[in-house]
Amino acid sequence: QVQLVESGGGLVQAGGSLRVSCAASGRAFSEYAVGWFRQSPGKEREFVAAISAKGAVTRFGDSVKGRFTIARDNAKNTVYVQMNSLTPEDTAVYYCAASEQRNWDWTTPSFRAQYPYWGQGTQVTVSS
């Protein structure tokens, strides 16, 4: 099993940048793909980005392509999402989730049910 803790959320002005992190504890984090999702009040949880266990494959949701990047440092058991050119529409609670690489379908990274492990989320607020 793996436990996930998000951090790095906060308040930022539109056009600004923020980096959120997902720190994992437990065994063999380097064997897990990690996805990021976000949810704002009254909306469905939305896929943001994902990265394979070794970092070779990355995927992004349409709404963040070209603005967000994702990376991981397996030595630190941490996955990062760098968010640039933020808009108020990016305001949400951001969650990271993990799936064993062998069970992860990189062609459908937005499929939430394939991620059995979830963090508690970190709030990102973008002011206009």
Disulfide bonds with the S-S distance in Angstrom:
Cys22-Cys96 2.11
